[in-house]
Every structure is written in structure tokens, then in C-alpha cells.
Amino acid sequence: MRNYVFLLLFMVGLITSLGPYYLWNYNLTSFQLLSFLCFGLWSPRILYNKGMIVPFLLLFLFYFYSAINQMPETILFRYFYTFIPFFLFFVKADSWKKIYHFFYVCYSISLIPSIILFVLVMYVGLDFPSTTIEPVNAVKLYDYQAYPCLVIANNDQFMRFCGYYDEAGVVGTISGVVLLINKLNLKDWKNWPVLIGGLLSFSLFFYALLALYVLLFSNLKIKIVVFALIALAVIYISFDDSYFSKLIIERLEFDDGSFAGDNRTTGNFSRYYTRFLGSDNVWSGLGTKYCETVVDVGGCSYKHIVVNQGVIFVAFYVVAMESFYYLKFGFSKNFILLSLVFLSLFYQRPFLYTTLYIMLFLAPAYVLPNQKINEKCQIV
């Protein structure tokens, strides 16, 4: 019974970390603490495995350094709050399986009414009662139309499906990761709302992730079908100035040394980042939240973590996670799949202190079948 109480509290913290629009007017920090401090789900036995000591030590060093490497005006609570996500790495394997399954089912079912309403409003043209609400992020210069189970951004990309969240990219990111972990099993009806939501989000991340999965893991028949459809789509787009072309195809263009779709930073941050890599601060960083509050407000990139914590501690995190996956699966398809998920998330949305994204890093390692028979590397 006690475990179910902790699981319930954890899910409250997890769902609030998603940031649905119902909660935009509330401070959600205390709710996230629920998932960080669910000690009833922890298992210190994971450290008994000698192979796990190194990745856990590297993760500890990253989060401890993040906590003490704060900007001068940081309040005392922030030091504590920055470190405690580390304890999510102690959550038991069985608990992660239950957490992921519950999240996946809830996420899929919640998308159904949101998708239906989005199609009726944006494509059929029906009118439903709505209210105009302000963005949760003050950097955004547009507002939203809020429906009972949907928000639509009033900007030049209003045709993108946001679901309950402030960006279509949230739906694209979560849907892409969930589909990969579920190995595109469309025999399971719960994957269909996830797939449709991802497609309607027009998220470049979603389309790229699925294309990579098909290329790396699907059988030849599926590859032929998928790439035949892509070829037909490209031919169609070349004769039609479509919305898909503007949001996906044009963002794949390579211009001035980078992809047009690589828009995770703002203003002149790329120049700043180049100068930073040549500075003395490159190894130890400039402080937690420095980029988000000083030099690239509104941006979201792995480059922020590099500038904030420095190359050494970012390397600690990446090596720790890759070691964790290798100890679990060895060099296998699942290892490659998890590495693809982790590195793509790290590149796209490096929220290393948020319940949702740590769950997306860790839970798949316990959900996917263990293909490595090596008792010394079994994880509790």
C-alpha cells in the first residue's frame, strides 16, 4: 500500500512537470519535489553492483556541482532543488516500469480528445467556446486560445498541434520518444494517438527521430514502404507550397554552416558560444541557469548546459548515461536505441533537472527487454 502512495505522489510530480496549460498560473516547483523525494521507490541496492559505481559517481558529481555552481543572487532553496533530481536515479526497476506504463497510457488517452478538437477547429472549421490566455513563458510574444482540452498558439505556426502544452515541440518530443521505446508497435491502439499527435505537431525532431528509427531498426519491407511514401511526399511538395514544406522540408536546408531547423537558440548566441569555447571558462562553466537568464533568454539547447556547467561536467553526464545503458544491454540494438533517445533529447531539450526528462532517460532502460546475459551487470 505504501508503494502505491509513493507512486501516486510521483505521478503528480511527473504530470505537473509536463506543464499542462491548466497549471500555468501556479508555481509547480513544490509538486516536482514530490517525485524527487519519493524515497519509498528508491533502492540503494543498485550501488551494490560494482559496475554501476562509476556512472553513479559521475552523476553525483554533475548534480552536486550544478548545485554549488549557482549564480551569486541564487536563493538558498535553489541549491537544494538543483541537487535532489539525482535521487531519481535510485528509483527501483519495478517502479520505473509502472511509472512508464501509467505515463504512456495517460499521455495516449489524453491526446485523443485534444486531437479530435484540434482537427475540428483547424481543419473542419467548427467554432467552439474558448478563452484567450497569456503564455506561461514571458519571453513568448503571443497568446493562446484555450479550449477544454487544447491550446492553440496565436502565432504564425498556429496550425501546429500543441495539445495541452505551450509548444508543439513538447508533443513532438514526447511522442517521438514514446513511439521509439514502444518500437512503433501500431498493433497497440494506444500508439495511434501518439503517432497522430506527433505528426500534427509538425515537429522536425519527431519526423527525424522516426526516420532514423526506420532506417536503423525496421525490416527491409517497412523501409521500402516508408521511403517510397517519403519520395512521393517530396515530389508532391515540390509542386505545392504546403504547410508541411515550410515547417519540415525548408528547415532541413543547410545554410551558413548549419541547418535552418536548428533554432534552439536565439539572437547572436551562436557567436557567443563560439567565443565561450575559446575562453578559460569552457571547462568549469559560468553557473547554473546562466544562459537562460543572461545570454540566451528563451533559448533551449545543449549549448546552455555546456556554458552553465562546463565541458568537464557535461562530459561526466553523457559518459554516465552511456555507461548505464551499456551495463544494462551491452552493445546491442537496445543500447543503440537508448543512445539515440538520450542524445537526441539531450540535444533538443536538455532539461536535466526535470522529472519528465529524467524519466524519459531512465525508464526505457527498465522497460526494454534485457538482451545482455551478464549477472555482474544486472540492475536492481
C-alpha positions in Angstrom: 0.0 0.0 0.0 2.8 2.4 0.9 4.4 1.9 -2.5 1.2 2.8 -4.3 1.0 6.1 -2.3 4.6 6.9 -3.3 3.8 6.0 -6.9 0.7 8.3 -6.8 2.8 11.2 -5.4 5.5 10.6 -8.0 2.9 10.7 -10.8 1.6 14.0 -9.5 5.1 15.4 -9.8 5.6 13.9 -13.2 2.4 15.2 -14.7 2.9 18.7 -13.3 6.5 18.7 -14.8 4.8 18.4 -18.2 3.3 21.9 -17.7 -0.3 21.5 -19.0 -2.0 24.8 -19.5 -4.4 24.3 -16.6 -1.5 24.8 -14.3 0.2 27.8 -16.0 -0.9 30.2 -13.2 0.6 28.1 -10.4 4.2 27.6 -9.1 4.9 23.9 -9.8 8.2 23.6 -8.0 6.8 22.1 -4.9 4.9 19.5 -6.9 8.1 18.4 -8.6 9.6 17.8 -5.2 7.0 15.1 -4.7 8.7 12.9 -7.3 12.2 13.8 -6.2 11.6 12.8 -2.6 9.6 9.6 -3.1 12.1 7.6 -1.1 9.8 4.6 -0.8 10.6 4.0 -4.5 14.4 4.1 -4.1 16.7 1.1 -4.0 20.2 1.7 -2.7 21.0 -1.9 -3.8 21.7 -0.5 -7.2 25.1 0.6 -5.9 26.0 -3.0 -4.9 26.7 -3.6 -8.5 30.4 -2.6 -8.8 29.9 -1.7 -12.5 27.3 1.0 -11.5 29.6 2.8 -9.1 31.3 4.8 -11.9 28.2 6.1 -13.6 26.5 7.0 -10.3 29.7 8.8 -9.1 29.8 10.8 -12.3 26.1 11.7 -12.0 26.6 12.7 -8.4 29.5 14.9 -9.3 27.4 16.6 -12.1 24.4 17.3 -9.8 26.5 18.3 -6.8 28.5 20.7 -9.0 25.3 22.1 -10.5 24.0 22.7 -7.0 27.1 24.6 -5.8 27.8 26.3 -9.1 25.0 28.8 -8.8 24.9 32.4 -9.8 25.6 34.8 -6.8 22.0 36.0 -6.4 20.5 32.5 -6.2 18.2 31.8 -3.2 19.2 29.1 -0.8 16.4 26.7 -1.8 17.7 26.6 -5.4 20.9 24.9 -4.2 18.9 22.1 -2.7 16.4 21.9 -5.6 19.2 21.6 -8.2 20.8 18.6 -6.5 17.8 16.4 -5.5 17.0 15.2 -9.1 20.0 13.0 -8.6 17.9 10.8 -6.3 15.6 9.8 -9.2 18.5 7.5 -10.4 17.8 5.4 -7.3 14.2 4.6 -8.2 13.7 0.8 -8.5 13.4 -1.0 -11.8 9.9 -2.3 -11.0 8.8 1.2 -10.1 10.1 2.7 -13.3 8.1 0.1 -15.3 4.9 1.0 -13.5 5.7 4.8 -13.9 6.4 4.5 -17.6 3.3 2.3 -18.3 1.0 4.7 -16.4 2.5 7.7 -18.1 2.3 6.2 -21.5 -1.4 5.2 -21.1 -2.4 8.6 -19.6 -0.5 10.5 -22.3 -2.0 8.5 -25.1 -5.6 8.7 -23.8 -5.3 12.4 -23.0 -4.3 13.1 -26.7 -7.5 11.7 -28.1 -10.0 14.5 -27.2 -7.3 17.1 -27.9 -6.6 15.7 -31.4 -10.3 15.5 -32.2 -10.9 19.1 -31.1 -7.8 20.3 -33.0 -8.9 18.7 -36.3 -12.5 20.1 -35.9 -11.3 23.6 -35.2 -8.3 23.9 -37.5 -9.3 21.7 -40.5 -13.1 21.4 -40.4 -13.6 25.0 -39.3 -16.1 24.4 -36.5 -16.3 27.0 -33.7 -16.1 26.1 -30.1 -16.1 28.2 -26.9 -12.6 29.4 -26.0 -10.7 32.0 -24.0 -7.5 33.9 -24.7 -4.8 33.2 -22.1 -1.3 34.6 -21.6 1.8 32.4 -22.2 3.4 30.7 -19.3 6.8 31.8 -20.6 7.0 35.6 -20.5 9.5 35.5 -23.4 6.8 34.4 -25.8 5.3 37.4 -27.6 2.0 35.8 -28.4 -1.0 34.5 -26.5 -3.1 31.3 -26.8 -6.7 30.2 -27.5 -7.6 27.8 -24.7 -10.3 25.1 -25.3 -11.4 22.5 -22.8 -8.6 20.1 -23.7 -6.4 22.1 -26.2 -4.4 25.2 -26.6 -3.6 26.8 -29.9 -0.8 29.4 -30.2 -1.8 32.6 -31.8 1.3 33.0 -33.9 2.5 32.2 -37.5 2.6 28.5 -36.7 -0.9 28.2 -35.2 -1.5 25.1 -37.4 0.9 23.0 -35.2 -0.7 20.8 -32.6 0.3 21.8 -29.1 -2.2 19.6 -27.2 -2.2 20.9 -23.6 1.3 22.4 -23.7 2.9 25.7 -24.7 4.8 24.3 -27.6 4.1 21.8 -30.4 7.7 20.6 -29.8 6.7 19.2 -26.4 4.2 16.9 -28.1 6.7 16.1 -30.9 9.5 15.2 -28.4 7.4 13.1 -26.1 5.6 11.3 -28.9 8.8 10.5 -30.7 10.5 9.0 -27.7 7.4 7.0 -26.6 7.0 5.6 -30.1 10.6 4.5 -30.3 10.5 2.9 -26.8 7.3 1.1 -27.9 9.2 0.1 -31.1 6.5 1.6 -33.4 4.1 -1.1 -32.4 0.9 0.1 -34.2 -0.9 -3.1 -33.3 -1.3 -1.5 -29.9 -4.1 1.1 -30.3 -2.5 3.4 -27.7 0.3 4.1 -30.1 -2.0 5.6 -32.7 -2.9 8.8 -30.8 0.8 9.2 -30.0 1.7 8.9 -33.7 -1.1 11.2 -34.9 -0.3 13.8 -32.3 3.4 13.7 -33.3 2.5 14.1 -37.0 0.2 17.0 -36.3 2.8 18.8 -34.2 5.0 19.2 -37.4 8.0 18.7 -35.1 11.2 18.3 -37.0 12.5 16.3 -34.0 9.6 13.9 -34.3 10.0 13.3 -38.0 13.8 13.0 -37.8 13.6 10.5 -34.9 11.1 8.3 -36.6 13.1 8.4 -39.9 16.2 7.3 -38.0 14.4 4.5 -36.2 13.0 3.2 -39.5 16.4 3.4 -41.1 18.3 1.7 -38.3 15.8 -0.9 -36.9 13.0 -1.6 -39.3 13.0 -4.6 -41.7 13.6 -4.1 -45.4 9.9 -4.2 -46.3 9.0 -1.4 -43.9 12.0 0.7 -45.1 10.8 0.3 -48.7 7.3 1.4 -47.9 8.3 4.3 -45.7 10.9 5.7 -48.1 8.5 5.3 -51.1 6.0 7.4 -49.2 8.7 9.9 -48.4 9.6 10.1 -52.1 6.0 10.6 -53.1 5.7 13.3 -50.5 8.8 15.1 -51.7 7.5 15.0 -55.3 4.2 16.4 -54.2 5.8 19.1 -52.0 8.0 20.3 -54.9 4.8 21.2 -56.8 3.0 22.7 -53.8 3.9 25.4 -51.4 2.4 23.4 -48.5 2.5 24.0 -44.7 4.5 20.7 -44.3 7.1 22.1 -46.7 7.5 25.3 -44.7 7.7 23.6 -41.3 9.7 20.4 -42.2 11.4 20.5 -45.6 12.6 24.1 -45.6 14.0 23.5 -42.1 16.3 20.8 -43.5 18.1 23.2 -45.7 21.8 23.8 -44.9 22.5 27.4 -44.8 25.6 29.4 -43.5 27.2 26.3 -41.9 24.1 25.0 -40.1 20.6 23.6 -40.6 17.7 26.1 -40.9 15.8 23.9 -38.4 18.5 24.2 -35.8 16.7 27.0 -34.0 17.2 26.1 -30.3 19.0 29.3 -29.5 18.2 33.0 -30.1 19.8 36.1 -31.4 23.6 36.1 -31.5 24.1 33.2 -29.1 25.9 31.1 -31.6 28.7 33.7 -31.8 28.8 34.0 -28.0 29.1 30.2 -27.8 32.0 30.1 -30.2 33.8 32.7 -28.1 33.0 30.8 -24.9 34.6 27.6 -26.3 37.8 29.5 -26.6 37.7 31.1 -23.1 39.1 29.9 -19.8 35.5 29.2 -18.5 35.0 26.4 -21.0 36.0 23.7 -18.5 34.0 24.8 -15.4 31.2 26.9 -16.9 29.6 30.2 -15.8 26.9 28.9 -13.4 23.6 27.1 -13.3 20.9 28.9 -15.2 23.4 31.5 -16.5 22.4 31.1 -20.2 18.7 31.0 -19.6 18.8 34.2 -17.5 21.6 36.2 -19.0 22.8 35.5 -22.6 20.0 33.4 -24.3 16.7 34.1 -22.6 14.1 31.9 -24.4 16.6 29.5 -25.9 16.8 25.8 -25.2 19.9 23.9 -26.3 22.6 21.5 -25.1 24.9 24.5 -25.5 23.2 26.0 -22.4 24.4 23.1 -20.3 27.9 23.4 -21.7 28.1 27.1 -20.9 26.4 26.7 -17.5 28.4 23.7 -16.2 31.4 23.5 -18.4 32.7 20.8 -20.7 34.1 18.5 -18.0 30.8 18.1 -16.1 28.7 17.8 -19.2 31.1 15.0 -20.3 30.5 13.4 -16.9 26.8 13.3 -17.5 27.0 11.9 -21.1 29.5 9.3 -20.1 27.5 8.2 -17.1 24.3 7.7 -19.1 26.0 5.9 -21.9 27.8 3.7 -19.4 24.5 3.0 -17.7 22.9 1.8 -21.0 26.0 -0.3 -21.8 26.0 -2.0 -18.4 22.3 -2.8 -18.9 22.4 -4.0 -22.6 25.9 -4.4 -23.8 26.5 -3.3 -27.4 23.1 -4.3 -28.7 20.1 -2.8 -30.6 18.6 -1.6 -27.4 21.8 0.1 -26.4 21.8 1.9 -29.8 18.1 2.8 -29.4 18.6 4.2 -25.9 21.6 6.2 -27.0 19.6 7.6 -29.9 16.8 8.6 -27.5 19.2 10.1 -24.9 21.4 12.0 -27.2 18.5 13.4 -29.3 16.8 14.5 -26.1 20.0 16.0 -24.7 20.4 17.9 -27.9 16.8 19.0 -28.2 15.6 19.6 -24.7 18.4 19.2 -22.1 16.1 19.6 -19.0 18.4 17.6 -16.7 16.7 18.8 -13.6 13.1 17.9 -14.6 11.2 14.8 -13.6 9.7 14.2 -17.1 13.0 14.2 -19.0 14.9 12.2 -16.4 12.1 9.7 -16.6 12.5 9.6 -20.4 16.2 8.9 -19.9 15.9 6.2 -17.3 12.5 4.4 -17.6 13.2 2.9 -21.1 16.3 1.1 -19.8 14.0 -0.9 -17.5 11.1 -1.2 -19.9 13.0 -2.7 -22.8 13.9 -6.4 -22.6 17.4 -7.1 -21.3 19.3 -8.6 -24.1 22.6 -9.0 -22.2 23.0 -12.1 -20.1 25.7 -11.0 -17.6 24.8 -11.3 -13.9 27.5 -8.9 -12.9 25.8 -6.1 -14.7 22.2 -6.8 -13.7 20.5 -3.6 -12.4 18.1 -3.9 -9.4 
